[in-house]
Amino acid sequence: MISQVTTPAQQEKFREMVRGRICLEPMMESALTLFGEKPAAGFHFFLSREGALMIQGSLATAAGNFDPEELDSFLGFLGISRLMGEELHLPGWEKEEILTAYQGSSRVSEEPPAGTRLVTRPSLMEFSRLVLEEESPEEQENFYAQSCIRVNHNLGRCWALTLEERLVCGVSVSGMTDRWAYLTQGYTRPEFRGQGLGGWLIAALGNRMMQEGKTPCLLCLPPRKAFYKRMGMTAEKEYYLYNKRK
């Protein structure tokens, strides 16, 4: 039976369920730590006998095992039509994308690319508008609010490169545990792509995380796999994005 996480014992079981799962551990455990007792933040957490489930907006993220029919019924009751997780065989759901989990980092010069300046504490509002400039103002505001909480609680980082005082490239850590640092929202403005800015910034932030004793990890779609392989990162696991058939 799937039940909502409400007690300290359930929170500890949730952490046990996600522990050791690359990307899912820092993503889900950090969210539980920050938002587990703040339902107004838009995160909700659940447990089954052998799995943990996080729901944010219209997306569910699953770690571990679930009874397929029970999970399908539960997500349908909540109106959830998108699911990310391991290999699942849910009736009426289909795989939309394969997400590859990479870990590691590569050596780069301590000096940022010529003409740019590294900013390790940018304006989070400006940063949110940069990395989500192709998304809606509402999504930018949601990311900004969550980034403020993550950074203020030392469970997140936002780094950027500037050119003539304008943010042109950014990457963030949106979750950390003792073992992992989960990198997300890597973005370079279109007119500055192809100059190595994103690769340098991802590696620089990844190296900082390694200095802090955490292994950087991220999820990528198939077209980006060659990029992260060239950076010296290693593919560790595949996850899947599922859609409910209409």
Secondary structure, DSSP 8 states (H G I E B T S, - for coil): --EE--SHHHHHHHHHHHTT-TTHHHHHHHHHHHHTT-GGGSEEEEE-SEEEEEEETTEEEEEEE--HHHHHHHHHHHT--EEEESS---TTEEEEEEEEEEE------SS-STT-EEESS--HHHHHHHHTTTS-HHHHHHHHHHHHHHHHTTS-EEEEEEETTEEEEEEEEEEE-SSEEEEEEEEE-GGGTTSSHHHHHHHHHHHHHHHTT-EEEEEE-GGGHHHHHHTT-EEEEEEEEEEE--
